[in-house]
Amino acid sequence: MADARLLLVDDESRVLRSLKMLLKNQYEIHTAASGSQALEILDRHPIDVLVSDQRMPEMTGVELLRESHRLHPDTMRILLTGYSDLNAIISSINEGEIYRFINKPWDPEHLRQTIAQAAAIARASTPTRREPQQCPSEMALDKAAPEVLVLDADPATARLVEMLVGKHARVRSSQSLSEALKILAEEDIAILVSELKLGDKDLSPALKALKRFNPATLALVVTAFRDSTSLIELINQAQIHRLLPKPISRTLLERSLHHCLSHHQELMRTPQLKARHTVETAPVQDEGGMITGFVERLRRRFRAA
């Protein structure tokens, strides 16, 4: 098999040289010094992995990844940055649907392994033909209707979700972490709409564990929590699909829910795409054994499957 194809994008030539040295003799490497140049290369060559810096003139890394996702969705996307720019982090999730967010200065071995994994996934999971996605408005509410679980102490969130997609999905809600974990461990949930905080409980460990064992469930996070480091972890270790700040914009939530329903449908139709939601394995952070028990139930369920 031919070498996997990489596109490295940075406006600093020394960074491109450093990346090429790190990855030499392993890939077919293309380089670009700007987002516009990168898009031209993407149009001319099938690229497996796009690695882009964030801070570039004319077009930022997030803007490039957004266009790459729109025009070349099969390319795996990795963002490099030396700054914890909160807006860039949120945009990289919602617009770029990135595979990994990596801080500069990077650890060479970690970066090498991340790119190798992304390249392997791109080669193994690219479908030969993508079926047109069914619009959520066309989904019949029958026994096969997708299920949406809302985990939030604020009941208004569940009411809004029900209002927006109740005709296309079965919407359930919980204000109890233990109850939600039981549902997620035992039932097929298409979308988890979740806060990051439930009282004094951090829900991040549950999101990470869920995605590790059940990549088909898409997490749509709605939160007022805005810690950059934690959000980067949620990209790399939980592959959250959308992140919306509170107070919730009805328009953004509706658009995000419909996108998640369509994408979940595509994952069900083309199972090899689930590999694109592979997460970095993180140590289980637990309080009272609740997450450990959740992990064991997930492990047993999906091992049996």
N, C-alpha and C positions, 0 to 999 in steps of 0.2 A: 504494500500500500504506500502511496506517495506520502511525503511528510505533511503534517498538518500545517495549515497556512495561518500565519499571525500577521496582524497589522498593529504596529506600535506607533502611537501618536503623541508627540510632545514638541513644543516650540523651542525647547532647548536641545541643541545638537549633542551636548555632552551626555544628557540623559538618554537620548536615543542610542548613543554609542555604548553606554553602560548596559542598557537592556540587551542590545545585540550581542555584546560579549557574554552576558549571562546566559543567553539562550542559543548561542551559536551551535551549529551542527546538529540541532534537534528539530528545526522547523524550516519551512519556507517563509522567510521573513520579509515583510514589506514595511516601509516606514513612511511617515508623513509628518510635516512640521506644522500642519494646521488642520482644522476640521474640514474645510472645503476640499483640501487635497486628499484627506482621508476618504471623503464621500466619493470622490472620483475613482479612487482605488477600489473601493467597495463595489462600484458600478462595473468595474472592469474585471475584477477577480473574485472568485468565491472565497471568502475569508471565514475561517473557523472561529478564531478568537480575536476580538478587538480589545486592545489595552490602551487606554487614553488617560492623559493627564487632565486635571480639571481646569486649572487656571491657564488659559491660552487667550491671546487676543482674537478678536472677531467672533469666534465661536468657542464657547466653553466645552469642557468634556461632557457635561450633562446634556447640552444641546446636541452634541455629536451623537451621543448614545441614543438620545430620543429619535433622531433622524435614522440612525442605523436600525433601531428597533422597528421603525415604521417601514423602512424600505427593504431591510435585509433581516427579518426576524429570526432566521436560523443562526446568525452569528452570536456567539457568546460574548458578553460584554463585561469588562472589568474596568473600574475607575481607580486611578491613582491620584492621591492628593496629599499635599503637605499641610493642609489646613482643614480643621473641623468646621466647615461651613454648613450650618444647619439647613439652610435653604437648599444647598446643593445635595445634601444627604436625602432630604425629602423628595426632591425632584428626581434623584437617581432611582428611587424606588418607584415613584408614580409614573414617571415619563420614560425612564431608561430601562426599567425592569432589569437591573443589573444582576450579574451573578455574584460578584464580589466587590467590596469596597476596601481598598488597601491604602494604608497611610504611608507616606514618605517620612523618613527614610525606610525603605522596605527591608525585610529580612530576606536575603537572597534565596535561601533554601525554601522558605515559605512561599515566596513569589513563584519560584520555579515549579514547585509542587502544585500550586493553585492553577497556573497556566496549563500544566500537563493534564490536570484533571478536567479543566474546561475543554481542552482540545479533544480529549478522549470522549467526553460527553457529546460534544458537537458532532464528532464522527459517528457515534453510535446512535444518536437520537434524532438526527435530521430526517424527517419523513420524506419519502419519495414524492409524495403529493399531498398538499394540504387541502382538505375539504373546506368548502365555505362554511363558516360558523353560523349556526342557527341563531337568529336574533332572540334574545330573551322574551320579547313580546310574542314570539311564535311558539314558545314552549307550552305544551299542554300540562295542566295541573292534574296529573294522574298519579298512579302508584310509583312511577319512576321520577316524579318531580324532585328536583334537588332540595336538600334541606339546608337551611341557614340557621345557625345558632348564634344568638347575641348574648355576650357575657359582659354585663355592665351594671353597676349599682344604680344607674339612672334609668328608670323605666321609659323615659322619653326616647331613648335610643332605639329600643325594641319597637316602640310604636311607630317611629319614623321608618324603620326598616320594613315593617309590615306594610305600611302605607305605600312604600316605593316598589316593593317586589312581591308582595303577598299574592298577586295574581299569577306569578311565574314560579314561585318556590314556596315550600312549607317553612314558615318562620317560627322558631322556638326561642325562648329566652330563659336566662338564669341569672340570678344575682348571687349564686353560691358557687365558689370554685370547686368544691368537692362534687357537687351535682353536675357541673359542666364537664369535669374530668371523666366522670362515669359515662356520660353521654358520648364524649369524644372517643373513649376507649372501646365502646361497644357498638356504636352506630356509624353509618356512613354520612358524614357531614360534608357538604360541598364547600361552604363558606363559614368561617368563624369570624364574626364581627366582635372585636374585643377591645376593651380598655387595656392599658398597661398596669393600672393600679386598681385593686378592688379592696377598699378600706386600706389596711396597712400591708396587704399582700401584693407582692410583685408578681405579675403574671408572665413575665419574660421566660422563666424556666419552663413553664407549661407550653408556651409557644414553640420553644426550641425543641422540646421533647416530641411534641406532636409532629412537627415537620420532619424530624429525623426518621420517624417510623411510618408516617402517612403523608407523603408528599402531595397527594391529590387534594387534600384539604387546604384551601387558600385562606390565609389570614388577612383580614382587612382591619387594621388597627385604627381606632378613633380615640384620641387622647389629648390632654393638655400638657402632658409630660414632654419635655423638650431637651433631654440630655443627649448631646452628640455622641458620646462614647457608647451609651446604651443603644442608640439607634443604629450605629454601625454594627454592633454585635447582632442586632436583630436582622440586618441584611445578611450577614455572613453565616449566622448560626440558626436563623429561623426562616429566612427567605420570605419575610412578610411581603405580601403582594401589593398592598396599598397602605398608605399612612395618611390619615386625615386629621388635622388639628381640630380641637374643640375651641369654641362652639362650632358644631358641625354645619357645614354648608349643605343644604338639601340637594342642590344641583350636583356638587362634587360627589356626594354620597350615592346619589342615583346613578350617575355615570360609572362610578367605581363598582357598585353592585352588579350592574349589567355586564361590565367587562369581566368581572370575576365569574359570573354565571356562564358566560360564553367560553371563557378560558377553561373552566372546569369541564365543560362539555367536551372541549377539544382534548383534554387530558384523558377523559374516559374513552374517547374514540381512538386516540393514538397513544397507548400506554407508554411507549418509549420516551415520550416527552417528559414523563415524570422525572427522569434522570436530570433534567435541567433545573430541578428544584433541590438537588443534593446540597446538604448543608455541612459546614464544618462541625465536627463533633466537639461538644463542649462538656466540661464536667457538670454533673447534675447538681444544681443549687437547690437545696431542699430545706424545708422547715416542717418538722413533724412527720416526715416520711411520706407526705402526700404525693410529691412528684415522683419519688422512687417507686411507689406503688403504681402510679400512672404509667411510668415507663415499663414496668413489668407486665402490666395488662396489655399495653400496645405490643410489646415484644411477643407475647404469647399469641395474640390475635393474628398478627401479620406473619409470624412463623408458621402458624397453622394454615394460613391462606396460601 
